[in-house]
Amino acid sequence: MGSGNVMGSAREARTGGTQHGSTPLGSTQKGPARLAMALGIAGLIPFAAGAALALLADDAAAARAALLAYGTVILSFLGAVHWGLALASAPADTRRAMQRFAISVLPSLLGWVALLLPQASGFALATAAFALLLAAETLGPLRAGLPGWYLRLRIGLTLGALVALAIGAPIGGGGPA
């Protein structure tokens, strides 16, 4: 399954080489999946550190601002996954590509708005954006073509991000982000 390179992965993504995300890891997919898992787990470090600092630091507002900013950067990254998949779409799959392009920019836009809101509202919007994107990937229109390992990884990483955002979120109105 796949050639183990970027083009092979793109071909699998656009041809639905993973039957609704259920295909087990083939030998050519284990390396990328393991690397993605390691990098994804490393990406949780700023979430954990931000949440801890929001609870323990003398300047909790600054720690919260950093945590929220990191969350919005990750939202943009997650949207870019779908921009890339849209670019790799087969010409016959124009409708799905257009849907992916349209949806791919929403996480960045929602993240940007979250940074402009008071902290409590910004945390709520970022949290909702993470949850909605995960739902679209696991249950909705973005699921097609995503490898099963990616979906499993996204569920775990998103839960980690959501817990960190919940721990770090200000109680009440919070000041400006």
Sine and cosine of phi, psi and omega as CSV:
sin_phi,cos_phi,sin_psi,cos_psi,sin_omega,cos_omega
0.00,0.00,0.91,-0.42,0.03,-1.00
0.96,0.29,0.27,-0.96,-0.04,-1.00
-0.99,-0.16,-0.03,1.00,0.01,-1.00
0.99,0.13,0.03,1.00,0.03,-1.00
-0.92,-0.39,-0.01,-1.00,-0.07,-1.00
-0.88,0.47,-0.69,0.73,-0.02,-1.00
-0.90,0.43,-0.63,0.78,0.05,-1.00
-0.89,0.45,-0.67,0.74,0.01,-1.00
-0.91,0.42,-0.65,0.76,0.03,-1.00
-0.90,0.43,-0.66,0.75,0.02,-1.00
-0.88,0.47,-0.69,0.72,0.02,-1.00
-0.89,0.46,-0.64,0.77,-0.02,-1.00
-0.90,0.43,-0.70,0.72,-0.08,-1.00
-0.99,0.16,-0.38,0.93,0.00,-1.00
-1.00,-0.09,0.01,1.00,-0.02,-1.00
0.96,0.29,0.53,0.85,-0.03,-1.00
-0.82,0.57,-0.25,0.97,0.10,-1.00
-0.92,-0.40,0.93,-0.36,-0.04,-1.00
-0.89,0.45,1.00,-0.07,0.01,-1.00
0.78,0.62,0.64,0.76,0.08,-1.00
0.96,0.29,0.30,0.95,-0.11,-0.99
-0.96,-0.29,-0.04,1.00,-0.03,-1.00
-0.94,0.34,0.77,-0.64,0.04,-1.00
-0.93,0.37,0.30,-0.95,-0.01,-1.00
-0.90,0.43,0.83,-0.55,0.16,-0.99
-0.99,0.12,0.16,-0.99,-0.05,-1.00
-0.88,0.48,-0.51,0.86,0.00,-1.00
-0.98,0.18,-0.25,0.97,-0.02,-1.00
-0.99,-0.13,-0.26,0.97,-0.07,-1.00
-0.89,0.45,-0.68,0.73,-0.01,-1.00
-0.87,0.49,-0.83,0.56,0.03,-1.00
-0.87,0.50,-0.62,0.78,-0.01,-1.00
-0.91,0.41,-0.67,0.74,0.01,-1.00
-0.91,0.41,-0.67,0.74,0.03,-1.00
-0.90,0.44,-0.69,0.72,0.03,-1.00
-0.87,0.49,-0.63,0.78,0.02,-1.00
-0.91,0.42,-0.71,0.70,0.00,-1.00
-0.89,0.46,-0.72,0.70,0.01,-1.00
-0.92,0.40,-0.62,0.78,0.03,-1.00
-0.89,0.45,-0.69,0.72,0.03,-1.00
-0.90,0.44,-0.66,0.75,0.06,-1.00
-0.88,0.48,-0.55,0.83,0.03,-1.00
-0.93,0.38,-0.27,0.96,0.07,-1.00
-0.98,0.17,-0.29,0.96,-0.03,-1.00
-0.84,0.55,-0.76,0.65,0.04,-1.00
-0.89,0.46,-0.53,0.85,0.08,-1.00
-0.90,0.44,-0.75,0.66,-0.01,-1.00
-0.90,0.44,-0.69,0.72,0.01,-1.00
-0.90,0.43,-0.67,0.74,0.02,-1.00
-0.89,0.46,-0.67,0.74,0.02,-1.00
-0.90,0.43,-0.69,0.73,0.00,-1.00
-0.90,0.45,-0.70,0.71,0.01,-1.00
-0.91,0.41,-0.57,0.82,0.04,-1.00
-0.89,0.46,-0.49,0.87,0.02,-1.00
-1.00,0.08,-0.57,0.82,-0.22,-0.98
-0.94,-0.35,-0.37,0.93,-0.12,-0.99
-0.96,0.27,0.45,-0.89,0.08,-1.00
-0.90,0.43,-0.60,0.80,0.01,-1.00
-0.96,-0.28,0.97,0.24,-0.06,-1.00
-0.89,0.45,-0.54,0.84,-0.02,-1.00
-0.89,0.45,-0.65,0.76,0.03,-1.00
-0.92,0.39,-0.64,0.77,0.04,-1.00
-0.90,0.43,-0.65,0.76,0.03,-1.00
-0.91,0.42,-0.66,0.75,0.02,-1.00
-0.88,0.48,-0.66,0.75,0.02,-1.00
-0.92,0.40,-0.66,0.75,0.02,-1.00
-0.89,0.45,-0.73,0.69,0.02,-1.00
-0.89,0.45,-0.67,0.74,0.02,-1.00
-0.88,0.48,-0.69,0.72,0.03,-1.00
-0.89,0.45,-0.68,0.74,0.04,-1.00
-0.85,0.52,-0.64,0.77,-0.01,-1.00
-0.95,0.31,-0.54,0.84,0.09,-1.00
-0.89,0.46,-0.70,0.72,0.00,-1.00
-0.92,0.40,-0.60,0.80,0.09,-1.00
-0.85,0.53,-0.69,0.73,0.04,-1.00
-0.88,0.47,-0.67,0.75,0.03,-1.00
-0.86,0.50,-0.70,0.72,-0.02,-1.00
-0.92,0.40,-0.60,0.80,0.09,-1.00
-0.90,0.43,-0.58,0.81,-0.01,-1.00
-0.90,0.43,-0.46,0.89,0.08,-1.00
-0.82,0.57,-0.70,0.71,-0.06,-1.00
-0.98,0.20,-0.47,0.88,0.13,-0.99
-0.89,0.46,-0.71,0.70,0.02,-1.00
-0.89,0.45,-0.67,0.74,0.04,-1.00
-0.90,0.43,-0.59,0.80,0.05,-1.00
-0.91,0.42,-0.65,0.76,0.04,-1.00
-0.88,0.47,-0.56,0.83,-0.04,-1.00
-1.00,0.04,0.05,1.00,-0.05,-1.00
-0.91,0.42,0.54,-0.84,0.10,-0.99
-0.93,0.37,0.53,-0.85,0.01,-1.00
-0.82,0.58,-0.51,0.86,-0.01,-1.00
-0.96,0.27,-0.19,0.98,-0.06,-1.00
-0.96,-0.30,0.67,0.74,-0.06,-1.00
-0.87,0.50,-0.65,0.76,-0.04,-1.00
-0.88,0.48,-0.74,0.68,0.00,-1.00
-0.91,0.41,-0.63,0.78,0.02,-1.00
-0.88,0.48,-0.70,0.72,0.01,-1.00
-0.90,0.43,-0.62,0.78,0.04,-1.00
-0.90,0.44,-0.70,0.71,0.02,-1.00
-0.90,0.44,-0.70,0.72,0.03,-1.00
-0.84,0.54,-0.73,0.68,-0.04,-1.00
-0.89,0.46,-0.72,0.70,-0.04,-1.00
-0.95,0.30,-0.50,0.87,-0.10,-0.99
-0.90,0.44,-0.43,0.90,-0.02,-1.00
-1.00,0.05,-0.28,0.96,-0.04,-1.00
-0.88,0.47,-0.69,0.72,0.01,-1.00
-0.86,0.51,-0.64,0.77,0.04,-1.00
-0.90,0.44,-0.70,0.72,-0.01,-1.00
-0.91,0.42,-0.68,0.73,0.03,-1.00
-0.91,0.42,-0.63,0.78,0.05,-1.00
-0.89,0.46,-0.67,0.74,0.01,-1.00
-0.89,0.47,-0.71,0.71,0.03,-1.00
-0.89,0.46,-0.64,0.77,0.00,-1.00
-0.85,0.52,-0.57,0.82,0.02,-1.00
-0.95,0.30,-0.38,0.92,-0.02,-1.00
-1.00,0.06,-0.30,0.95,-0.04,-1.00
-0.99,0.11,0.28,-0.96,0.19,-0.98
-0.82,0.57,0.48,-0.88,-0.14,-0.99
-0.80,0.61,-0.73,0.68,-0.04,-1.00
-0.86,0.50,-0.69,0.73,0.03,-1.00
-0.93,0.36,-0.61,0.79,0.04,-1.00
-0.89,0.45,-0.68,0.73,0.05,-1.00
-0.89,0.45,-0.66,0.75,0.00,-1.00
-0.89,0.45,-0.68,0.73,-0.01,-1.00
-0.92,0.38,-0.70,0.72,0.02,-1.00
-0.88,0.47,-0.67,0.74,0.03,-1.00
-0.88,0.48,-0.71,0.70,0.02,-1.00
-0.89,0.46,-0.64,0.76,-0.01,-1.00
-0.89,0.45,-0.69,0.72,0.06,-1.00
-0.86,0.51,-0.73,0.69,-0.05,-1.00
-0.91,0.41,-0.68,0.74,-0.01,-1.00
-0.92,0.39,-0.65,0.76,0.03,-1.00
-0.91,0.42,-0.65,0.76,0.05,-1.00
-0.89,0.46,-0.66,0.75,0.03,-1.00
-0.89,0.46,-0.66,0.75,0.01,-1.00
-0.91,0.42,-0.55,0.83,0.00,-1.00
-0.98,0.19,-0.57,0.82,-0.09,-1.00
-1.00,-0.10,-0.49,0.87,-0.08,-1.00
-0.86,-0.51,-0.30,0.95,-0.19,-0.98
-0.90,-0.43,-0.47,-0.88,-0.18,-0.98
-0.93,0.37,-0.32,0.95,-0.04,-1.00
-1.00,0.02,-0.08,1.00,-0.07,-1.00
-0.92,0.40,-0.63,0.78,-0.08,-1.00
-0.83,0.56,0.78,-0.63,0.08,-1.00
1.00,0.04,-0.11,0.99,0.03,-1.00
-1.00,0.06,0.73,-0.68,0.03,-1.00
-0.90,0.43,0.52,-0.85,0.01,-1.00
-0.84,0.54,-0.63,0.78,-0.01,-1.00
-0.90,0.44,-0.57,0.82,0.01,-1.00
-0.91,0.41,-0.70,0.71,-0.01,-1.00
-0.89,0.45,-0.67,0.74,0.04,-1.00
-0.89,0.46,-0.68,0.73,0.03,-1.00
-0.89,0.46,-0.71,0.71,-0.01,-1.00
-0.88,0.48,-0.63,0.78,0.01,-1.00
-0.88,0.48,-0.77,0.64,-0.01,-1.00
-0.89,0.46,-0.72,0.70,-0.02,-1.00
-0.92,0.39,-0.63,0.78,0.02,-1.00
-0.92,0.40,-0.64,0.77,0.06,-1.00
-0.87,0.48,-0.67,0.74,0.06,-1.00
-0.87,0.49,-0.69,0.72,0.02,-1.00
-0.90,0.43,-0.67,0.74,-0.01,-1.00
-0.90,0.43,-0.64,0.77,0.04,-1.00
-0.90,0.44,-0.70,0.71,0.00,-1.00
-0.89,0.46,-0.69,0.73,0.02,-1.00
-0.90,0.43,-0.62,0.78,0.03,-1.00
-0.91,0.41,-0.65,0.76,0.02,-1.00
-0.93,0.38,-0.66,0.75,-0.07,-1.00
-0.99,0.11,-0.23,0.97,-0.08,-1.00
-0.90,0.44,0.66,-0.75,0.06,-1.00
-0.94,0.33,0.52,-0.85,0.08,-1.00
-1.00,0.00,0.74,-0.68,-0.01,-1.00
1.00,0.04,-0.46,-0.89,-0.12,-0.99
-0.97,0.25,-0.45,0.90,-0.06,-1.00
0.86,0.51,0.42,-0.91,0.03,-1.00
-1.00,0.09,-0.29,-0.96,0.07,-1.00
-0.90,0.44,0.47,-0.88,0.01,-1.00
-0.92,0.38,0.00,0.00,0.00,0.00
